[in-house]
Amino acid sequence: MKRKLPLLIVMILGIGMTIQYFVPHPLSMNIYRIILDWMIIIGAFYLVLGIGGVLIINYHKIKRRKENWWLSIITIVSLFFVAFIGIFNGVRSETLFMKIFSNVQLPMQAAIFSLLAFYITSAAFRSFRAKTAESTVLLIVATIIMIGNIPLSKYVPGSSVFAEWILSVLNLAGQRGILLGVGLGMAATSIKIILGIERSYLGGGQ
Amino acid sequence: MNFWEKLSNLGKKWIYLMIAICVIVPLFFKFEFKMGKSPSTMGLYNKIESIAPDSFPFLMSYDYDPSTQGELSPMAIAILRHAFASHKRVMLMSLLPQGIGLAEGVTSRVAKEFNEYAIKEGKDTVVYGTDYVVLPFTPGASAVMLSIGESLKNTFVTDYYGNLTDTLECMKNVYNYNQIPVTISLAGSSVPKSWIIYAYTRYNEKIACGVTAVSAADFYPYLRTGQFVGMLTGLRGAAEYENLVRENYNVEGRDIAIIGMSPQSFAHLFIIFMIILGNISYFIVKKQKARSL
């Protein structure tokens, strides 16, 4: 029953919602709207699960005195502190909550992402070598796209047009093939899930 | 170890130092770049231009977090300036919890800056609730996109500040996608594709996007088919949009994307230079090794 019930729910909802898509009857539309409301309510539980996960992982780190366990204390205290001031002091632009977001989280996340510029340059210098015919093509294309994406491209005749052509013709052809394959794969997997053939999402191996 | 061998083994710290110089130094000098007008940028600009002033609002979703705000926030700022200057109403939302903080911060800053300019120039100022609205974060991304198609006010009962959306002038007579002329998704991920799947396919909503340069290649197929009416690509797309708004409306404000083009251009040129240098040293060292054998 523990496994059969979820499979039955998935099958009924899967087949039901597929039929619903093609039937614009008021009854069918009402069911669709109710399901949408459920989805949003269930979506709110992702946050609960996420917070729960963070708390459990960090609690165990502190309890077992794992490496850098004191960072877990900072994580938990920060989580409750920011949530507390957000709930009780509001989230408008001039509030402490938004000041923390704008002056702590925002620059920290942006700074970490910007480090990519350093890693990319170092990696490009060390690894982007024309060792084979394929890597040579990749290197030339990447160089053209990089030049085409900056205003200085006007000093390299045709680079901007060629970069645009690579993206909108060569890239498009490849992408479309991949997308069609992905689409067919998704449809096949969806049918397997609805019919109960694919059960890995239930967990527990088989 | 000769010069080329030393170059091949150049330490990371020197590369990091040089790229830092390439990014920081251009910020101290004013470089004038003539921005182009790519068809994808023009597509979005023209779509917003085609909306009747003070009519139904368009929707802009900040589907990004602070990590990609360097490329995407300038797009949001330029689009907001365009909307405010041309009297187009706008609803702001986000499918991410961090995105809504960015939406609120960016929008209130642009509105304040625009109002200062408007008062100085004797033009109409923008008013929250009438000209723009910030909607709250609602969990369940795909469900939210679908739910807007059924009932916008059921999806967002209140705005970000707790006002009932029913009471806001900007959202008067806006029930679902039928009244929203275009939805713009600014994202550093594949979220714009979800807008295509759920809002365009099911509700025939016009979709446009602003994406990071690194992910732009993934979205070209949708642009060519017309599923995206326009697309801003990375900082270049934002700079092109800023330039269009400045040319046509002359709104005062810091054009951060155009300023950002100088460090980006120098960084790109430096990376290309390093790739060429790396390859030259690789082939010379390889040749020298072959000779010595």
Chai-1 contact restraints between the chains, C-beta under 6 A:
chainA,res_idxA,chainB,res_idxB,connection_type,confidence,min_distance_angstrom,max_distance_angstrom,comment,restraint_id
A,R33,B,E150,contact,1.0,0.0,6.0,A-B,restraint_1
A,L36,B,A143,contact,1.0,0.0,6.0,A-B,restraint_2
A,L36,B,L146,contact,1.0,0.0,6.0,A-B,restraint_3
A,L36,B,S147,contact,1.0,0.0,6.0,A-B,restraint_4
A,M39,B,G140,contact,1.0,0.0,6.0,A-B,restraint_5
A,M39,B,A143,contact,1.0,0.0,6.0,A-B,restraint_6
A,I40,B,G140,contact,1.0,0.0,6.0,A-B,restraint_7
A,I40,B,A143,contact,1.0,0.0,6.0,A-B,restraint_8
A,G43,B,P139,contact,1.0,0.0,6.0,A-B,restraint_9
A,G43,B,G140,contact,1.0,0.0,6.0,A-B,restraint_10
A,G43,B,A143,contact,1.0,0.0,6.0,A-B,restraint_11
A,A44,B,P139,contact,1.0,0.0,6.0,A-B,restraint_12
A,S93,B,E104,contact,1.0,0.0,6.0,A-B,restraint_13
A,S93,B,S108,contact,1.0,0.0,6.0,A-B,restraint_14
A,F101,B,G101,contact,1.0,0.0,6.0,A-B,restraint_15
A,S102,B,G105,contact,1.0,0.0,6.0,A-B,restraint_16
A,L106,B,P66,contact,1.0,0.0,6.0,A-B,restraint_17
A,Q109,B,P66,contact,1.0,0.0,6.0,A-B,restraint_18
A,Q109,B,S67,contact,1.0,0.0,6.0,A-B,restraint_19
A,A110,B,P66,contact,1.0,0.0,6.0,A-B,restraint_20
A,A110,B,Q69,contact,1.0,0.0,6.0,A-B,restraint_21
A,A110,B,G70,contact,1.0,0.0,6.0,A-B,restraint_22
A,F113,B,S67,contact,1.0,0.0,6.0,A-B,restraint_23
A,A117,B,I19,contact,1.0,0.0,6.0,A-B,restraint_24
A,F118,B,Y16,contact,1.0,0.0,6.0,A-B,restraint_25
A,F118,B,I19,contact,1.0,0.0,6.0,A-B,restraint_26
A,T121,B,I15,contact,1.0,0.0,6.0,A-B,restraint_27
A,T121,B,I19,contact,1.0,0.0,6.0,A-B,restraint_28
A,T121,B,I271,contact,1.0,0.0,6.0,A-B,restraint_29
A,S122,B,K12,contact,1.0,0.0,6.0,A-B,restraint_30
A,S122,B,I15,contact,1.0,0.0,6.0,A-B,restraint_31
A,A124,B,I271,contact,1.0,0.0,6.0,A-B,restraint_32
A,A124,B,I275,contact,1.0,0.0,6.0,A-B,restraint_33
A,F125,B,I15,contact,1.0,0.0,6.0,A-B,restraint_34
A,F125,B,M274,contact,1.0,0.0,6.0,A-B,restraint_35
A,F125,B,G278,contact,1.0,0.0,6.0,A-B,restraint_36
A,F128,B,I275,contact,1.0,0.0,6.0,A-B,restraint_37
A,R129,B,N279,contact,1.0,0.0,6.0,A-B,restraint_38
A,R129,B,Y282,contact,1.0,0.0,6.0,A-B,restraint_39
A,A130,B,N279,contact,1.0,0.0,6.0,A-B,restraint_40
A,T143,B,I272,contact,1.0,0.0,6.0,A-B,restraint_41
A,M146,B,H268,contact,1.0,0.0,6.0,A-B,restraint_42
A,M146,B,I272,contact,1.0,0.0,6.0,A-B,restraint_43
A,N149,B,R236,contact,1.0,0.0,6.0,A-B,restraint_44
A,I150,B,S265,contact,1.0,0.0,6.0,A-B,restraint_45
A,I150,B,H268,contact,1.0,0.0,6.0,A-B,restraint_46
A,P151,B,F33,contact,1.0,0.0,6.0,A-B,restraint_47
A,P151,B,M261,contact,1.0,0.0,6.0,A-B,restraint_48
A,L152,B,S265,contact,1.0,0.0,6.0,A-B,restraint_49
A,L167,B,Y220,contact,1.0,0.0,6.0,A-B,restraint_50
A,S168,B,Y220,contact,1.0,0.0,6.0,A-B,restraint_51
A,N171,B,A217,contact,1.0,0.0,6.0,A-B,restraint_52
A,N171,B,Y220,contact,1.0,0.0,6.0,A-B,restraint_53
A,L172,B,Y220,contact,1.0,0.0,6.0,A-B,restraint_54
A,L172,B,P221,contact,1.0,0.0,6.0,A-B,restraint_55
A,L172,B,R224,contact,1.0,0.0,6.0,A-B,restraint_56
A,Q175,B,P221,contact,1.0,0.0,6.0,A-B,restraint_57
A,R176,B,P221,contact,1.0,0.0,6.0,A-B,restraint_58
